[in-house]
Amino acid sequence: MFRRILIANRGEIAVRIMRTCREMNVSPVAVFSEADARALHVRMADEAYCIGPAASTQSYLNVEKIIEVAKRSKADAIHPGYGFLAENADFARAVVSADLVFIGPTPAAMEVMGSKTSARRAAIAAGAPVVPGTTEALKHFDEARELAAQFGYPIMLKAAAGGGGKGMRQVNDESDLRSSFDAAQSEAASAFGDSEIYLEKVVEKPRHIEIQVFGDNHGNYVHLGERECSIQRRHQKVIEECPSPINDPNLRERMGAAAITIARTVDYVGAGTVEFLFSDVTREFYFLEMNTRLQVEHPVTELVTGFDLVREQINVAAGAPLSFTQGDIHWGGHAIECRVYAEDPENNFFPSPGTISFLRVPNGPGIRDDNGVTQGDEVSIHYDPLISKLAAWGRTREEAIDRLRRALDEYAVGGIKTTLPFFREIVCDEEFIAAHLDTGFIPRFNERRVERRHLAGGAQTSSRRRDIAIIAAALAYNDAQRSARTSNHQQPPGKWKIAARADAVNQSRLPSPSFE
């Protein structure tokens, strides 16, 4: 077993990996940029090394510096987490060349599956159904125009490298193709250093379902079931579930078998995720891509299966066989995860950097919060604004939703805007509760939000009118009292006086209060 592991990442995933390292008596080593000098993952590590300025290109993407620190700290292996260099085959190759262990797949497997176009070719070779589209990167705009006309709109332009919704554009007709083509290329180059994009036919109203796979160096392969990842904004997941609410064991078996076949095709080792689009209408599924790393949403699989996927990654990288077989895997209960971002949902999820002035994290039965911040920490403008992943487990989906709703109400973050209010609305939404999910869920949900707020605004207007009427009636009553005192100040008080006041109020032309 390794004695020391360098974690080439930051934030909540670095903290998550460190916790398993501690349980395995492995010493965790952190790297950090100048902007992250006081970050939680730095404070939790046994050793921490600054690797450059805030810009990720000069720090968390600096291959030479990371390997230099790994050697200096006497680390045995490097865990890349996800994002940054996690799916960079050149980085994996450099790690191996430095006589260190890369905790992940081989560079060769990563190269094939890390490119969306070569992954599509591998899936086709494995006999898996794929979304109609190109298997090579587009050479120029004219080729994109010809192929789009051939497949028929709407089509999707996608970055050949990377993921997370970067370099992705849906094009509904030819008038938008030019601008979308240029934007996708530019974003792909900026995010992944590779401007190659390819084209796919859009599967309308699909579910996004992924299968967690695992392989070792001894030829063993398993899948740990599916995750439903259909709730997305800007093609990036924000809520994930395990298992899918479809809850179809036969579908799980077929998708799992397809995912394992694809992984075997490239001799995949370690944790990986094979992603599919699934049509609720035809019940058909299509290979989308493979993520050659640990996924952000892995906690929901861990909660339902009981396996620590990071521990398994480390053991497999150290040469051990998988600690379980397919027959050992059982799915107990239901888990749902919300990605808590420092973003403003009311401003198109625009990042909300700043200092966390107050933080109250939920707890209690079935609740897990993987976070990378504490009160007083700063959410930087330089990196992804994910601050934590809140997951709830229950014996049923209904119980998981109940627990998640309660946990979201407990969760409090001050000083910055977060996606917590947005999630509080989603978990009470009738479509979410009924599991009517697909990748277009959030746009439809936002339409329902606008409608609800419009109705609530109408109710508030009605309430304001009612309050004004009550106040006006009270003022009229007081005026009647004063008038009665002035005109009858010599008369002894009597019942007639009270009646006169009441008449004065009733005869006013103010609208009568209406209690609805």
C-alpha positions as a printed Julia matrix, in Angstrom:
516×3 Matrix{Float64}:
   0.0     0.0     0.0
   1.09    3.56   -0.62
   2.56    5.52    2.25
   1.92    8.98    0.83
  -0.45   10.23   -1.88
  -0.32   13.66   -3.48
  -3.76   15.01   -4.38
  -3.5    17.13   -7.52
  -6.69   19.06   -6.88
  -8.46   21.45   -4.54
 -11.76   22.06   -2.78
 -14.27   19.44   -1.73
 -12.84   16.59   -3.82
  -9.37   17.05   -2.31
 -10.94   16.95    1.17
 -12.99   13.88    0.21
  -9.91   11.96   -0.96
  -7.95   12.98    2.14
 -10.59   11.48    4.41
 -10.27    8.05    2.82
  -6.47    8.38    2.91
  -6.69    8.94    6.67
  -8.86    5.85    7.1
  -6.26    3.82    5.16
  -3.33    5.23    7.17
  -2.01    6.92    4.04
  -0.49   10.4     4.44
  -2.22   13.01    2.19
  -0.15   15.73    0.51
  -1.84   18.87   -0.82
  -0.9    21.35   -3.51
  -2.34   24.84   -3.66
  -2.24   28.09   -5.57
  -1.5    31.42   -3.96
  -5.26   32.1    -3.91
  -5.85   28.9    -1.92
  -3.2    29.39    0.76
  -5.79   29.23    3.56
  -8.14   26.7     1.92
  -9.59   23.78    3.88
  -7.79   21.11    1.84
  -4.48   22.83    2.69
  -5.27   22.89    6.4
  -6.29   19.22    6.39
  -3.2    17.83    4.65
  -0.09   16.47    6.36
   2.0    18.54    3.96
   1.02   21.3     1.54
   3.01   22.95   -1.24
   2.35   26.16   -3.17
   2.6    25.47   -6.88
   2.0    28.91   -8.39
  -0.27   31.93   -8.84
  -4.05   31.86   -8.79
  -4.45   31.19  -12.51
  -5.01   27.44  -12.91
  -2.74   27.35  -15.98
   0.12   28.36  -13.7
  -0.82   26.16  -10.74
  -3.32   23.28  -10.84
  -2.57   22.64  -14.53
   1.2    22.94  -14.11
   2.29   19.33  -14.76
   6.01   19.88  -14.13
   5.46   21.64  -10.83
   3.02   19.01   -9.53
   5.39   16.15  -10.34
   8.29   18.07   -8.82
   6.32   18.46   -5.56
   5.34   14.77   -5.62
   9.02   13.79   -5.81
  10.06   16.33   -3.18
   7.36   15.15   -0.74
   8.29   11.51   -1.39
   4.75   10.67   -2.52
   4.2     7.21   -4.02
   1.18    8.11   -6.12
  -0.92   11.0    -7.44
  -4.71   11.16   -7.26
  -6.09   13.69   -9.78
  -9.64   13.95   -8.38
 -11.85   15.34  -11.16
 -11.44   18.4   -13.35
  -8.08   20.06  -13.99
  -5.69   17.25  -15.09
  -7.92   14.29  -14.19
  -8.58   13.29  -17.82
  -5.3    14.47  -19.3
  -3.47   11.49  -20.81
  -0.21   13.46  -21.1
  -0.3    14.14  -17.37
  -0.93   10.46  -16.58
   1.95    9.54  -18.86
   4.25   12.08  -17.16
   3.33   10.66  -13.74
   4.21    7.13  -14.83
   7.45    8.35  -16.45
   8.43    9.9   -13.11
   8.16    6.45  -11.45
   4.98    7.45   -9.65
   1.59    5.7    -9.73
  -1.3     7.5   -11.39
  -4.53    6.65   -9.55
  -6.73    6.22  -12.59
  -6.84    4.46  -15.94
  -3.85    3.93  -18.2
  -2.85    6.84  -20.46
  -3.79    4.71  -23.49
  -7.32    4.04  -22.22
  -7.69    7.67  -21.22
  -6.6     8.79  -24.67
  -9.21    6.64  -26.41
 -12.1     7.35  -24.06
 -11.12   10.9   -23.14
 -11.76   12.07  -26.68
 -15.47   12.02  -27.42
 -14.9    11.12  -31.06
 -12.56    8.17  -30.43
 -14.84    7.06  -27.56
 -17.74    6.92  -30.03
 -15.63    4.75  -32.34
 -14.75    2.45  -29.41
 -18.42    2.17  -28.43
 -19.39    1.31  -32.0
 -16.64   -1.34  -32.07
 -18.06   -2.74  -28.82
 -21.5    -2.99  -30.4
 -23.07   -0.33  -28.18
 -25.81    1.9   -29.63
 -24.61    5.47  -30.17
 -26.35    8.77  -30.89
 -26.22    9.46  -34.66
 -23.35   11.84  -35.38
 -19.72   12.12  -36.46
 -16.89    9.89  -35.29
 -14.23   12.4   -36.33
 -13.68   16.02  -35.36
 -15.15   18.57  -37.74
 -12.48   19.98  -40.05
 -14.19   23.26  -40.9
 -17.5    25.1   -40.83
 -18.63   23.98  -44.29
 -18.36   20.35  -43.19
 -20.48   21.14  -40.14
 -23.12   22.78  -42.33
 -23.28   19.82  -44.72
 -23.51   17.25  -41.92
 -26.1    19.25  -39.99
 -28.29   19.3   -43.09
 -27.73   15.55  -43.51
 -28.65   14.61  -39.92
 -31.37   17.22  -39.64
 -31.83   19.9   -37.0
 -31.67   20.21  -34.05
 -28.03   19.14  -33.69
 -25.48   19.45  -30.89
 -21.91   20.71  -31.29
 -19.59   19.26  -28.62
 -15.96   19.59  -27.58
 -14.01   16.44  -28.44
 -12.0    16.81  -25.2
 -13.26   17.38  -21.67
 -16.81   17.66  -20.42
 -18.95   19.52  -17.9
 -20.94   21.28  -20.59
 -17.94   23.29  -21.8
 -17.7    23.73  -25.57
 -21.28   22.52  -26.11
 -23.97   24.25  -28.15
 -27.41   23.13  -29.32
 -28.25   24.45  -32.79
 -31.92   24.48  -33.79
 -31.54   25.82  -37.34
 -28.86   26.88  -39.82
 -29.12   30.57  -38.94
 -27.47   29.84  -35.56
 -24.85   27.4   -36.84
 -22.03   29.83  -37.61
 -22.08   31.63  -34.26
 -22.52   28.36  -32.35
 -19.66   26.69  -34.25
 -17.26   29.56  -33.45
 -18.38   29.76  -29.82
 -18.03   25.99  -29.24
 -14.53   25.95  -30.74
 -13.43   28.96  -28.7
 -14.81   27.59  -25.43
 -13.29   24.15  -26.06
  -9.87   25.68  -26.7
 -10.12   27.82  -23.56
 -11.34   25.02  -21.28
  -9.3    22.08  -22.57
  -6.54   23.49  -24.78
  -8.14   21.64  -27.7
 -10.52   23.36  -30.12
 -11.75   20.17  -31.81
 -15.53   19.74  -31.85
 -17.87   17.14  -33.31
 -21.55   16.92  -34.19
 -24.43   14.81  -32.87
 -28.11   14.61  -33.65
 -30.16   15.87  -30.69
 -32.2    13.22  -28.89
 -35.17   15.3   -27.81
 -36.38   15.17  -24.19
 -33.91   12.45  -23.14
 -32.97   11.27  -19.7
 -29.25   11.42  -18.92
 -28.37    8.13  -17.23
 -24.83    7.0   -16.41
 -23.36    3.71  -15.27
 -20.55    3.51  -12.72
 -17.98    0.93  -13.82
 -14.82   -0.4   -12.18
 -11.96   -2.5   -13.53
  -8.72   -3.8   -12.07
  -5.37   -5.05  -13.36
  -6.53   -8.67  -13.05
  -9.23   -8.58  -15.69
 -12.15   -8.1   -13.3
 -14.99   -5.73  -14.21
 -18.16   -4.7   -12.41
 -20.8    -2.02  -12.66
 -22.37   -0.38   -9.63
 -25.63    0.58  -11.25
 -27.01    3.78  -12.67
 -27.31    7.4   -11.66
 -30.02    9.7   -12.98
 -28.36   12.99  -13.99
 -31.07   14.65  -16.07
 -31.44   17.85  -14.05
 -28.85   20.14  -15.62
 -28.2    23.8   -16.23
 -25.97   24.81  -19.15
 -25.45   21.06  -19.81
 -23.91   20.64  -16.35
 -25.53   18.4   -13.74
 -26.88   19.98  -10.56
 -28.99   17.15   -9.05
 -28.2    13.43   -9.3
 -29.95   10.32   -8.02
 -29.14    6.67   -7.49
 -30.88    4.59   -8.62
 -32.77    6.25  -11.47
 -36.48    6.76  -10.65
 -37.14    4.58  -13.7
 -36.06    1.75  -11.38
 -35.99   -0.89  -14.12
 -33.7    -3.83  -13.18
 -33.75   -5.14  -16.75
 -32.65   -1.77  -18.13
 -29.92   -1.57  -15.48
 -28.66   -5.01  -16.5
 -28.59   -4.12  -20.21
 -26.95   -0.73  -19.7
 -24.49   -2.19  -17.2
 -23.5    -4.94  -19.64
 -22.99   -2.37  -22.42
 -20.87   -0.18  -20.13
 -18.65   -3.09  -19.09
 -18.21   -4.17  -22.71
 -17.06   -0.66  -23.62
 -14.63   -0.59  -20.65
 -13.21   -3.99  -21.6
 -12.61   -2.78  -25.16
  -9.9    -0.4   -23.89
  -8.65   -2.51  -20.92
  -9.97    0.11  -18.54
  -8.61    0.15  -14.98
 -10.07    2.01  -12.03
 -13.28    4.02  -11.66
 -15.03    5.24  -14.78
 -18.48    6.33  -15.84
 -20.21    5.44  -19.08
 -22.91    7.94  -19.93
 -26.05    7.25  -21.94
 -29.04    9.16  -23.25
 -32.29    7.3   -22.63
 -35.61    7.92  -24.39
 -38.65    7.56  -22.13
 -40.74    7.17  -25.27
 -38.88    4.39  -27.1
 -37.09    2.93  -24.01
 -33.9     2.92  -26.1
 -30.52    4.13  -24.84
 -27.52    5.53  -26.68
 -23.86    5.81  -25.69
 -22.91    9.43  -25.07
 -19.38    9.47  -23.64
 -17.13    8.03  -20.97
 -15.64    9.98  -18.08
 -12.26    8.44  -17.26
 -12.22    9.53  -13.62
 -14.18    9.64  -10.41
 -17.43   11.56  -10.92
 -18.59   14.54   -8.9
 -21.76   12.62   -8.06
 -20.09    9.43   -6.79
 -21.48    9.89   -3.21
 -24.99    8.78   -4.23
 -23.61    5.47   -5.52
 -21.62    5.05   -2.31
 -24.7     5.71   -0.17
 -26.81    3.13   -2.03
 -24.19    0.38   -2.52
 -22.13    0.88    0.65
 -18.75    0.85   -1.16
 -16.08    3.55   -0.77
 -15.08    4.22   -4.39
 -12.0     6.26   -3.46
 -10.7     3.42   -1.29
 -11.29    1.04   -4.19
  -9.44    3.39   -6.56
  -6.42    3.45   -4.27
  -6.39   -0.32   -3.73
  -6.69   -1.06   -7.46
  -3.92    1.44   -8.28
  -1.73   -0.34   -5.71
  -2.21   -3.6    -7.65
  -4.93   -5.27   -5.6
  -7.93   -6.93   -7.26
 -11.38   -5.46   -6.77
 -12.63   -6.24   -3.28
 -16.08   -7.29   -4.57
 -17.7    -9.07   -7.49
 -20.84   -8.24   -9.43
 -22.79  -10.62   -7.22
 -21.74   -8.69   -4.11
 -23.37   -5.47   -5.3
 -26.84   -4.65   -4.03
 -28.76   -1.39   -4.22
 -30.35   -0.42   -0.93
 -32.63    2.59   -0.7
 -32.39    5.81   -2.68
 -29.95    8.75   -2.62
 -30.21   12.25   -4.1
 -27.43   14.82   -4.33
 -27.55   18.6    -4.84
 -24.45   20.46   -5.99
 -24.31   23.59   -3.86
 -22.7    26.31   -5.95
 -21.75   29.88   -5.06
 -24.03   31.12   -7.81
 -27.04   33.4    -8.11
 -29.98   31.39   -9.52
 -31.9    34.65  -10.04
 -29.15   35.93  -12.33
 -28.8    32.96  -14.68
 -26.59   31.13  -12.15
 -23.89   33.8   -12.38
 -20.96   33.08  -10.0
 -21.15   34.74   -6.58
 -17.6    34.88   -5.2
 -16.82   36.35   -1.79
 -16.26   35.53    1.85
 -18.53   33.04    3.63
 -19.54   35.09    6.66
 -21.73   32.38    8.17
 -22.04   28.64    7.58
 -24.42   26.11    9.11
 -24.13   22.64    7.59
 -27.04   20.18    7.94
 -26.74   16.85    9.68
 -28.95   14.07   10.99
 -30.31   10.77    9.66
 -29.31    9.93    6.1
 -27.49   13.22    5.41
 -24.0    13.56    3.92
 -22.33   16.87    3.01
 -19.03   16.72    1.11
 -17.7    20.25    1.44
 -14.45   22.08    0.88
 -15.07   25.28    2.83
 -15.55   26.53    6.37
 -16.95   29.75    7.81
 -14.64   32.65    6.96
 -13.29   31.04    3.79
 -13.33   32.87    0.49
 -14.95   31.54   -2.69
 -12.46   32.55   -5.37
 -13.27   33.99   -8.78
 -10.55   31.81  -10.26
 -12.13   28.35   -9.93
 -15.35   26.4   -10.23
 -17.77   27.81   -7.61
 -18.84   24.41   -6.24
 -18.64   24.65   -2.45
 -20.27   21.38   -1.39
 -22.37   18.39   -2.38
 -25.37   17.73   -0.18
 -26.7    14.17   -0.38
 -29.65   12.53    1.34
 -30.32    8.78    1.63
 -33.68    7.19    2.42
 -35.25    3.77    2.26
 -37.42    5.09   -0.59
 -37.18    8.02   -2.99
 -39.96    9.72   -1.04
 -38.03    9.43    2.22
 -34.85   10.68    0.52
 -36.75   13.75   -0.75
 -38.19   14.4     2.71
 -34.72   14.25    4.26
 -33.2    16.39    1.52
 -35.95   19.0     1.99
 -35.27   19.11    5.72
 -31.48   19.32    5.18
 -31.85   22.15    2.67
 -33.9    24.07    5.22
 -31.14   23.55    7.81
 -28.37   24.62    5.42
 -27.4    28.29    5.81
 -24.64   30.22    4.01
 -24.03   33.92    4.59
 -22.04   36.5     2.65
 -22.56   34.99   -0.8
 -25.45   33.81   -2.92
 -25.86   30.06   -3.42
 -28.1    27.62   -5.26
 -29.74   26.52   -1.97
 -32.98   28.55   -2.48
 -33.28   27.11   -5.98
 -33.0    23.56   -4.65
 -35.54   24.26   -1.91
 -38.05   25.06   -4.64
 -37.13   22.05   -6.8
 -37.63   19.48   -4.02
 -41.18   20.81   -3.55
 -41.94   20.85   -7.29
 -44.66   18.43   -8.36
 -42.81   17.34  -11.51
 -39.66   16.53   -9.53
 -41.62   14.63   -6.9
 -43.36   12.65   -9.67
 -39.92   11.95  -11.27
 -40.92   13.46  -14.62
 -37.3    14.14  -15.51
 -35.31   14.85  -18.66
 -32.52   17.23  -19.66
 -35.05   20.0   -20.31
 -36.35   19.88  -16.73
 -34.85   23.17  -15.5
 -36.21   25.39  -18.33
 -39.69   23.96  -17.69
 -39.23   24.32  -13.94
 -38.26   27.97  -14.4
 -41.45   28.54  -16.37
 -43.43   27.06  -13.48
 -41.51   29.29  -11.05
 -42.43   32.4   -13.03
 -46.07   31.32  -13.07
 -46.07   30.58   -9.33
 -44.47   33.94   -8.58
 -46.97   35.7   -10.8
 -49.81   34.05   -8.89
 -48.1    34.81   -5.59
 -47.67   38.42   -6.73
 -51.37   38.56   -7.49
 -52.13   37.17   -4.06
 -49.8    39.75   -2.5
 -51.55   42.52   -4.46
 -54.9    41.24   -3.2
 -53.5    41.11    0.32
 -52.2    44.67    0.04
 -55.6    45.88   -1.15
 -57.23   44.13    1.79
 -54.82   45.78    4.24
 -55.42   49.2     2.7
 -59.17   48.68    2.98
 -58.9    47.74    6.65
 -56.68   50.75    7.42
 -59.03   53.07    5.51
 -62.05   51.72    7.37
 -60.27   52.23   10.69
 -59.37   55.81    9.75
 -62.98   56.49    8.74
 -64.13   55.07   12.07
 -61.76   57.4    13.95
 -62.96   60.37   11.91
 -66.54   59.47   12.76
 -65.6    59.33   16.44
 -64.04   62.77   16.37
 -66.97   64.19   14.43
 -69.43   62.7    16.89
 -67.52   64.13   19.86
 -67.44   67.58   18.27
 -71.14   67.76   17.39
 -72.48   66.05   20.51
 -70.0    67.03   23.22
 -72.85   68.29   25.49
 -74.88   65.1    25.17
 -74.37   62.29   27.68
 -72.85   59.16   26.21
 -75.39   56.59   25.14
 -76.03   53.66   22.85
 -77.16   55.94   20.04
 -73.66   57.37   19.89
 -72.1    54.0    19.2
 -74.68   53.3    16.52
 -73.92   56.64   14.92
 -70.25   55.76   14.72
 -71.04   52.44   13.16
 -73.27   54.12   10.6
 -70.5    56.56    9.77
 -68.18   53.7     8.96
 -70.77   51.7     7.02
 -71.81   54.68    4.94
 -68.28   55.42    3.78
 -67.56   54.56    0.17
 -64.4    52.58    0.95
 -64.28   48.98   -0.29
 -65.29   46.45    2.31
 -62.46   44.29    3.67
 -62.43   40.84    2.09
 -60.74   38.03    4.01
 -59.87   35.32    1.45
